[in-house]
Each structure stands twice: as structure tokens, then as C-alpha cells.
Amino acid sequence: MGIGVGIFLIVVGAILTFALDVTVAGINLDVVGWILMLAGLAGLVLFFYFWNRRRAPRAVVTERHTYDDAGQPPG
């Protein structure tokens, strides 16, 4: 989930919760709106967490193997 999808879920959830005054049998649109807003917020938090983790500097370890060319392997 990217930034756009997270913001979209928050906006749709806010519209369902605060702007609509419609009654649907069997579904509470206020609860659906709150769930969508929380899902969008969780998606944004996870996106930024993994984005910052990916950009963090990492240590690079390199190993160098040298062999003697006298005909015998080392060891």
C-alpha cells in the first residue's frame, strides 16, 4: 500500500463517517468509515516505516580470498 492508497482510504472513511447521513440495513456506515480511516492510517505508518528502513545506511562486508599460486591449495 502506498501513500495514495492510504490517503484515499482515510478520505473515503471520513466521508462515510462524517459527511453521509444514510441508513443502510445491516451496515453501520460510521463503523465502516472508522475502519477505513484506521486502515489508511496503518498503511501510511507502515509505508513510512519500511521506506525509512530501506534508506538507512548499511554496513558492507567484503571478504577477500587469496590463494598461493605454488600449486597447493591453502589449508
GUBA-218513 format. One record per residue: z, y, x of N, C-alpha, C in turn; residue number from 1; chain. Coordinates in nm, 2 decimals. Layout:
REM residues N
Z:Y:X:Z:Y:X:Z:Y:X:NUM:A
...
//
This chain:
REM residues 75
0.00:-0.12:0.09:0.00:0.00:0.00:0.00:0.12:0.09:1:A
-0.09:0.21:0.06:-0.10:0.33:0.14:-0.03:0.45:0.08:2:A
-0.05:0.57:0.13:0.01:0.69:0.08:-0.05:0.72:-0.06:3:A
-0.17:0.71:-0.07:-0.24:0.74:-0.20:-0.19:0.65:-0.32:4:A
-0.17:0.53:-0.29:-0.13:0.44:-0.40:0.02:0.46:-0.43:5:A
0.10:0.49:-0.33:0.24:0.53:-0.36:0.25:0.65:-0.44:6:A
0.18:0.75:-0.40:0.19:0.88:-0.48:0.13:0.86:-0.62:7:A
0.02:0.78:-0.63:-0.03:0.75:-0.77:0.07:0.68:-0.86:8:A
0.14:0.58:-0.80:0.24:0.51:-0.88:0.36:0.61:-0.92:9:A
0.40:0.70:-0.83:0.50:0.79:-0.87:0.45:0.89:-0.98:10:A
0.33:0.93:-0.97:0.28:1.03:-1.07:0.26:0.96:-1.21:11:A
0.21:0.84:-1.21:0.19:0.77:-1.34:0.33:0.73:-1.40:12:A
0.43:0.70:-1.31:0.56:0.67:-1.36:0.63:0.79:-1.42:13:A
0.61:0.91:-1.35:0.67:1.03:-1.40:0.60:1.07:-1.53:14:A
0.47:1.05:-1.55:0.41:1.08:-1.67:0.46:1.00:-1.78:15:A
0.47:0.87:-1.76:0.53:0.77:-1.86:0.67:0.81:-1.90:16:A
0.75:0.85:-1.80:0.89:0.87:-1.82:0.92:1.01:-1.89:17:A
0.86:1.11:-1.84:0.89:1.25:-1.88:0.79:1.32:-1.97:18:A
0.67:1.28:-1.97:0.57:1.36:-2.05:0.53:1.29:-2.18:19:A
0.54:1.16:-2.19:0.49:1.09:-2.31:0.61:1.07:-2.40:20:A
0.58:1.09:-2.53:0.67:1.06:-2.64:0.61:0.97:-2.74:21:A
0.57:0.85:-2.68:0.50:0.75:-2.76:0.59:0.62:-2.77:22:A
0.59:0.56:-2.88:0.67:0.44:-2.90:0.57:0.32:-2.91:23:A
0.60:0.22:-2.82:0.52:0.10:-2.82:0.61:-0.01:-2.85:24:A
0.57:-0.10:-2.95:0.66:-0.21:-2.99:0.68:-0.31:-2.87:25:A
0.80:-0.33:-2.84:0.83:-0.43:-2.74:0.83:-0.38:-2.59:26:A
0.79:-0.26:-2.57:0.79:-0.20:-2.44:0.86:-0.06:-2.44:27:A
0.95:-0.04:-2.35:1.01:0.09:-2.33:0.94:0.16:-2.22:28:A
0.86:0.26:-2.25:0.78:0.33:-2.15:0.86:0.40:-2.05:29:A
0.98:0.45:-2.09:1.07:0.51:-2.00:1.11:0.42:-1.88:30:A
1.14:0.30:-1.92:1.18:0.20:-1.82:1.06:0.16:-1.73:31:A
0.94:0.15:-1.79:0.82:0.12:-1.71:0.79:0.23:-1.62:32:A
0.81:0.36:-1.66:0.79:0.47:-1.58:0.88:0.48:-1.46:33:A
1.01:0.45:-1.48:1.11:0.45:-1.37:1.08:0.34:-1.27:34:A
1.03:0.22:-1.32:1.00:0.11:-1.23:0.88:0.15:-1.15:35:A
0.78:0.21:-1.21:0.66:0.25:-1.13:0.70:0.36:-1.03:36:A
0.79:0.45:-1.06:0.83:0.55:-0.97:0.90:0.49:-0.85:37:A
0.99:0.40:-0.88:1.07:0.33:-0.77:0.97:0.24:-0.68:38:A
0.87:0.18:-0.74:0.78:0.10:-0.67:0.70:0.19:-0.57:39:A
0.66:0.31:-0.63:0.58:0.40:-0.54:0.66:0.46:-0.43:40:A
0.79:0.49:-0.46:0.88:0.54:-0.35:0.90:0.43:-0.25:41:A
0.93:0.31:-0.29:0.95:0.20:-0.19:0.82:0.18:-0.11:42:A
0.70:0.19:-0.17:0.58:0.17:-0.10:0.56:0.28:0.01:43:A
0.60:0.40:-0.03:0.59:0.51:0.07:0.69:0.49:0.19:44:A
0.81:0.45:0.15:0.91:0.43:0.26:0.86:0.32:0.35:45:A
0.81:0.21:0.30:0.77:0.10:0.38:0.65:0.14:0.46:46:A
0.56:0.22:0.41:0.44:0.26:0.48:0.48:0.35:0.60:47:A
0.57:0.44:0.58:0.61:0.53:0.69:0.69:0.45:0.79:48:A
0.77:0.36:0.75:0.85:0.28:0.84:0.75:0.20:0.94:49:A
0.66:0.13:0.88:0.57:0.05:0.96:0.47:0.14:1.04:50:A
0.44:0.25:0.99:0.35:0.35:1.06:0.42:0.40:1.19:51:A
0.54:0.44:1.17:0.62:0.48:1.29:0.65:0.37:1.39:52:A
0.67:0.25:1.34:0.69:0.14:1.43:0.57:0.10:1.51:53:A
0.45:0.12:1.45:0.33:0.09:1.52:0.30:0.19:1.62:54:A
0.34:0.32:1.60:0.31:0.42:1.70:0.41:0.43:1.81:55:A
0.52:0.35:1.81:0.63:0.36:1.91:0.57:0.31:2.04:56:A
0.62:0.37:2.15:0.57:0.32:2.28:0.63:0.18:2.31:57:A
0.55:0.10:2.37:0.59:-0.04:2.41:0.58:-0.06:2.56:58:A
0.66:-0.14:2.61:0.66:-0.18:2.75:0.54:-0.28:2.77:59:A
0.47:-0.26:2.87:0.36:-0.35:2.90:0.40:-0.43:3.03:60:A
0.40:-0.57:3.01:0.44:-0.65:3.12:0.31:-0.72:3.17:61:A
0.29:-0.71:3.30:0.18:-0.78:3.36:0.23:-0.87:3.47:62:A
0.17:-0.99:3.48:0.20:-1.09:3.58:0.09:-1.10:3.67:63:A
0.11:-1.11:3.80:0.01:-1.13:3.90:0.03:-1.26:3.97:64:A
-0.07:-1.34:3.96:-0.06:-1.47:4.03:-0.15:-1.47:4.16:65:A
-0.09:-1.50:4.27:-0.17:-1.50:4.39:-0.17:-1.65:4.44:66:A
-0.28:-1.69:4.50:-0.30:-1.82:4.55:-0.34:-1.81:4.69:67:A
-0.29:-1.91:4.77:-0.33:-1.91:4.91:-0.46:-1.99:4.92:68:A
-0.55:-1.94:4.99:-0.68:-2.00:5.00:-0.69:-2.11:5.11:69:A
-0.58:-2.16:5.15:-0.58:-2.26:5.25:-0.61:-2.40:5.20:70:A
-0.64:-2.42:5.07:-0.68:-2.55:5.02:-0.57:-2.61:4.94:71:A
-0.45:-2.57:4.96:-0.33:-2.63:4.89:-0.28:-2.54:4.78:72:A
-0.26:-2.59:4.66:-0.21:-2.50:4.56:-0.06:-2.47:4.59:73:A
-0.01:-2.36:4.54:0.13:-2.32:4.57:0.23:-2.42:4.50:74:A
0.34:-2.44:4.55:0.44:-2.50:4.48:0.48:-2.63:4.52:75:A
//
